[in-house]
């Protein structure tokens, strides 16, 4: 502190008063003061002003001490004022060089983007695409840059795509959920975007036409704040695409019509497809679960599907795009993979077999309505298999237990519980 430093280095008061033990102290009530013991009270000079009397002595102040204390108390205000003056000076100097600073920021931003492109291309093995204005979009072994980055190296399955304004410009993509349809759609849009902004792309080879817009209708979202349902949001986005897209645009549409009834949804998806084919003529990837759309016959339309391996009632998603439509949605298989109870899976398979013709479907639904569906869900199919084994559950609990907050008694109880669970499985 300033006052303590003055008191230590300037023995003026000690010399004038003859009090060798004179001390400068501070507390929040009195502020700064001089403390004199009882033995030296007879030496206190006249200019000392008494502030407080104690058992062992008294506390005093002086005019000089009061002045210094006021200076210290006002120092914070002076600091703020000095800071403000310095800030205004710096701002004024910077304002004189605004043009240079902005130009420098733009150059640094460009360098930052370009070095990021170079780093990503080197790290992930991207290649330089060819750019054309002929309406050709050809991608060999294209990959999704984000999905690939979150998978083990080499595990992402690449896919090819070839579209042309004068040839096949409309892809009707079918296949089950989890097979990779949405990933294929999104990776195509990302590859085109990356190529057009001057970035290398995740592919083995590519020739990409200049694109005026990329339109996306993917996902299921609503807008509750504006009172818009999922289906209304879907239709708003679809309307914007149909009105705004040109033959130089890229469109990706994922499951148009799924937010309403089956017949309405199919009708809308069919009409949208025909409009895109006949009027917009943009390069389009149209993913759908409406297999009836594969009956569309247009010379510019090509049917593609996600390859699935089915063996002994089990399915494996190969994540590869193959020519031709899908022959099955594999919805029940996906439900089984998701852990839906076995009794529900069995009844769903029965129902599916009964819905193969309209006559059988009507008869089956009528009989189930009469029985309320309860007789069909009797648990006579054996014990439902667990989604995770006991060992997996216990392992997960052990990995997530907080050792630092677990008492010895709690630990013993958990061990006893795990032991009993394992014994049940033996």
N, C-alpha and C positions, 0 to 999 in steps of 0.2 A: 504494500500500500504506500501511497505517496507520503502521507503524514508520518507513518512509522519510519520511512526512510529519512525524512527530514529530522525527526526527533533523534535518530541514531547518529546521524552525520553532523548535526548542528547543535553543539552543547551550549547554545546561547542562554537558554532558560536555566540550565544547570549552573552555569557560571554566574549569572546575575543573581539567582536566588541562593546559591550555595547548597542546593539540595542535590546531593549526588545520586540519590535513589529515585529521582523523579522519573515517572513512567507515563508514556502516552498509550491510552487504551481506547476501546470502542465497544459500545453495545447498541442495540436497536432503539432503546428508549432515550438515552442521553446523546447518542452519537459519539463524537470524539471528545475525549476529556483527558486532563492531567491528574494523576492520582498521587497523593502525598500521605505518607504514614503519619501517625500521631506524634512520633518522636520528632518530626520535622515541621510540624504545624507552625512553630514560632518563626520559621524561616520563610514562610509564604510571603511573596511580595504583594504590594498593594494592588497591582494591576490584575491579579488573579481573582476571578469571580467564582464564588462558591456555587456548585451545582447540586451536591449531594453529600450528606454526612453518613459515614459508616462506623462500625464498631472499632475498626483498626485504623481508620484514617478518614480523609475527605477527598472529594473530587472537585476539580476546578476547570474553568475554561478561561481563555483569553481572547482579546479582540482579533489577534492574528489567527488563532486557531479557528474562530468562528468564520473568518473570511475564507480560510483554506477549505473548511467544510462546505461552505456554500459553493465554492468553485467546483469541488468534487461532485456535489449533488447536481450541479448544472452541466456537468461534463457530458452526460448521456445525450442531452438535447443538442449540445454543440457537435457531438459526434454525428448525430443524424443530419444536422445541417451541413456539416463538412462532406459527408457522404453524398448528400443531394447535390451539392455544388460540383463535386468530382464527377458524379454520374452525368450531370447536364453537360459538362465539358467534354466527356468521352462521347456522349450521344451526338453532340454537335460535330465533333471531329469525324465520327462514323458517318453522319449524314452527308458530309461533304464527299465521301467516297462510296455512296450508295450504289452507283452504277457499277463500279469495279467489284464491289462485294457481291452483288447479284450475279454478275457475269461469272465470278469465281465459283459461286454456289452452283450455278448451272453446269459448269465444267466438271466440278467434283461429283455432282449427282450423276452425270453421264458416265464418268469413269467408274463410279460405284456400281452402276447397273452393268456396264460392260465387263468389269472384273468378276461380278457375281455370275454373269452368263458363262464366262470362261471357266470359273471355278466349278460350277455345276456340270458343265460339259465334260471337263476333265475327270471329275470325281465319279460321275455316273455313266460315262462312255456314250455321250450324245454325239450325233453326227450333223453335218451341215446339210440342210435340205435344198433341193432345187426348187426354184419358184417359177411358175408359169402363169400366163394370162389366157390360157386356152380352155379353162374350166376343168382341168384334170386334177384329181385328188387321188394319189396313189401312195399308200404307206405300206412298207414291208417290215414285218416284225415290230409293229408299234407297241409301246408300253405306256402305262399310266405313270407319270413321274412321281406323284405323291404316294400312290399305293406301293409302287416298287421300292420307294425309299423306306417304307415301313415293313418290308419283308426281308427275310434272309437273302443274301446275294445269290442271284441266279434262279430264284424260285418263282418269279413272276412269269406267267405264260404269255408271250407276245402273240399278236394277231395281225393279219394282213387286211387291207381294205383297198378297193379300187372303184372309184366313181368318176364319171365324166359327164359333162353337160350335154354331149352329143350321143352318149350311150346310156348305161345304167346310172341314173343319178338318185334313185330312190331305193333304200335298203329297208325291207321289212324283216325285222329281227324277232324271232320267237325263241322260247326256251324257258325253263323253270326259274323260279327265284333262287338266288344264291349261285346261279351258274355263271354270272359275269356280264350280263347284258348291260347294266348301268355303267359298269366300269369301262366296257368297250365304247359306249357312247361318249362318256366323259373324256376318255383318253384321246379320242378323235378330235373333240373340240379343243382340248388343251394343246395338242400337237399343232393344229392349225394356228392357234393363237400364238404359240411360242415361235413358230416359223415366221409369222408376219411381223413380230416385234424385233426380229433379228437375232433370235436365240437358236442355238443348236437344239435338236429334238431327240427324244428317246425312241429311236428306231434304227433299223439296219440300213434302210434307204428310203427316201421319200421325194416325191415330186408334188408340190402343193400349189394350187392356183390361188391367185389373189382373191380375197374375200372382203365384201363390203360390210357384212354383219354376221355375227354368230348368235343364233337364237336358241334358247334352251327352255324346254318344258319338262322338268324332271322333279321328282320328289313330291311329297304330299304335305302341303302347308295350308293353314287358314289364316284369316285376319280378323280375329275376334273384335278388335277395337273398332273396325269399320263394319262389323256385322256380316263379314263375307265368309261363307263356308269353304271347305276344301275344294269342292266341285266348282263353286263360283270363281275362286282364284284360278283354278285350272282353266276354266273357260275364258276368263279375262286374258290370261297369258296366251292361250291358243288364238283368240281373236286378234291380239296384237301381232302375233307371228303371221297369220294369214293376210293381214292388211299391210304389213311392213316389209316382208321378205321379198327379195328379188332373185333372179336366176343366178346371181353371183353370191348369194348368201349360203351359209351352212346352217342347217336346222337339225337339232336333236330333240326327239320327243319320246318320252318314256311313259308308256301305259296310259294313253289318252282315253278318257271315258271310264276309268275305273272307279270314279267317285260317285257314280249313279247306278241305276239298275242295269242289269246285264244287257237287255235289249236296247235300251237308250244308249248305253255306253258303246255297244257294238255299232249302232247306227251312226253315232257321232264320229267314232274312229274311222269308219268306212268312208263317210262323206269328207272328212278332213284329208284322208289319204288321196281320194280322187281329186280334190281341189288342188292339193300340192302337185299332183302329177300332171293335171291338165292346165293349170293356170300359173302357178308360181314357178314350177320347174327348178326349184332350188335343190342343191345336193342335200339329201335328207336321210337321217338314220331314225327309223320309226320302230321302237320296241313295243311289243304288245303281248298280252295273254289271250287275245281273241284269235283263236286259230282259224276262225271263219275268214279272216282277212287274207289268209294265204290263197283264197280262191280268186283274189283280184288278178286279172290278167292284163298287164300293160307291158309294152316292149321295153320301157325304161325302168321297170321294177324288177328287183332281184330279191329272192328269198334267201335269207341266211338264218342260222340257228346256232345255239350254243350246244356243243357236243357233250353228251352224257353217256357214261358207261354204266349199264345195268347188268348185274350179275347176281343170281340167286336171290332176287327180291331186294337187293341193296343197290344203291346208286352212288356213283362217284362223279363229281363235277370236274371235267377236264379243263374247263376255262378256255377252250378253243372254239373259234368260230368256224363253222363248216357250211358248205353250200346246201340249200334246200331248207324247207320248213321243219320245225320240231313236230314230232308225232305225239308228244305227251308233255303235260305241264308238271308232272311229278309232284303235285301239291301235297299229296298224302305222304310221300317219302320225305319231303322237306319238313312237314309237321312232325314226323317221327324223329328226324334228326334234331328238331328243336326241343324234344322232350315232352311232347303232348302225351297224356296217359294212353297206355296200350289199348284200353277198352274203347276209347274214342277213335283210335286209329283203325281198329277192327270194324267198328260200325261205319266209319267213313268209307272204308274199302267196299263194304257190302252195299252201301248206298250208291257209290259210284258205279258198281256193276249193274244196278237197277235203273240208272239214269241214261243208259246207252241209247234208248229210243223214247220218244215222247209218250207213247202208250204206257210203257213200263214205268216211266218217271211219274206220270199222273197216278197210276195205280199204287205205286210205292208210297208216294207222299200222302195219299188218302188213307192208306192203312196205318201209317205212322201217326197221323193226326188222330185217328180213332183210338189208338192205344196210348196217345199222349207221349209216345216215344220212350216210355219208362221201361216197358217190357224188353226193349231192345238193348237196354244198358244194364241188365243184370250182371253182376260181377261173377260170371261163370267162366271167365277166360283165364283163370289162374291168377297168381299174384302179380301185380303190376311191377315191372322192372324199375329199378331206381335210375335216375338220370346220371348220378355219380355213385361210385362204389364207396363203401364205408371207409376203406383205406384212403381214398382221395379226399373225402370229407375231413377225416382226422388230420391228414397231412396239411390241408388248407388251414385248419384251426391252429395247428402248431406253428405254421409260418406266420400267422397273424396275431398270435398271442403277445401281449405286452408284458415282458418279463419284469420290467422295472416297477410295474404297479401291481404285480400278482403276489399275493401273500402265500406263505408255505401251505396253509390250509386249503386255499383255492387251488393250488397246484396239485395237491394230493387228491382233491375231489375230481379234478379234470382227468387225472391219470386213471382213477377208478372208473370213471364214466367211459373213457376210451377202451379200457380193458374189457368192460362188460360188452361194449358194442362189437369188439373184435371176436369175443367168445360166441356171440350170437351167430356169427358168420362161419364159424368153424364147424 
